[in-house]
Amino acid sequence: MYDLPTQTIADKRSYQLFHKFLIKDGYDMLQYSLYSRICNSQVVADKHIARLKFNLPNIGNVRLLQVTEKQYASMEFLVGDMTNFEKITANNKQLFLF
């Protein structure tokens, strides 16, 4: 989850670099400024957390929340629908690797 300033040209560039990193590293957008990534083990999660920390912008607010697959699967939709990626993974029991 992130909230980054975009008031100056430098701020916008920092935002764009961070956003491009998330996409390139296999994150999927759940909502605007809310991205998730599936990791098949804690070792892989630790690797991606380190990569995330290395690519953090200098200013703004970035938060990490780590949940298990079971916790993620129990998420309820109160308003709105699943993303296309979520529909694909919900119908297929195989783990998707990025």
N, C-alpha and C positions, 0 to 999 in steps of 0.2 A: 504494500500500500504506500502510495507516495503523494505528496503535495509539494510541488516545486514552484518557485517564483518564475514568472516569465515577463518581468517588467523591462529589463534591459536586454540588449543584444546578447551579452554574455550569459545572462540567465536563460534565454531562449536556446542558446547553443548547448548549454549544460543539460537542459531538459531534453533536447533532441538526442544528444549523445547517450544519455541514460535510457531513454525510451528505445533507441536502436539496439543498445546492449541487451535489454530485456527480450526483445523480439528475436535477436540473433541467438540468444542463449536458450531459447525454447520455451519462454513464458507465454501463457495464453491469457488474453484479457478477459476477465470476468465482468468487470464494469470499468468505467473510465477511472484511470489511475489505480486500479485494483487488478493485479496480475497473479497468476498461480503457475506452478510448475510441478509436475509429477516426478518424484524421485523413487526409485525402487528399493532403496536402502538408506540407512542413516549415513553411511560412508559417502554415498553419492550426494545426499542432501548437504553434508558438511562441505563437500567440494564446491557445490553451487553457492552456498552461503559465503564461502571465502571469495569466490569470484564476484558475487554481489557486493561485498564489502570493498573489494578492490576497485570497483567501478562506480562507487557512490559519488554523487555530486557534492561540491563543497558546501552548499547551502540548501536549505529546504528541510523537508520532513519525510523520512523513509522508515517504514516499519516492516518488520518481518513477523509473521505468525506461522508457526509450524504445526500442522495437524496431521493426524493419521488418516489413512485411506477410509477407515470406517467412519471417522468423524466427518470427513469431507462428504462421504456418501449420504450421511444423515442430514445434510443441509436441506432446509425446506424453502421452497419458492412461495413467497407470500403474494407477490405481484410480479408478473413477467414470466418469461420462459427460459429454458436452457439455451445456451449458445449452441451453434452447430457442432463445435468440438465436443461439448458435453453430451449432446445427443448421440454422437458416434461412439464415445467411450462408454456411455451408459448401456448401449445395446451390445457392446462387445466386451466380454469379460477378460480379454487379454490386456496386459499392461502395455501402454503406448510409450515408447522410448523416443526421445528427441535426439 
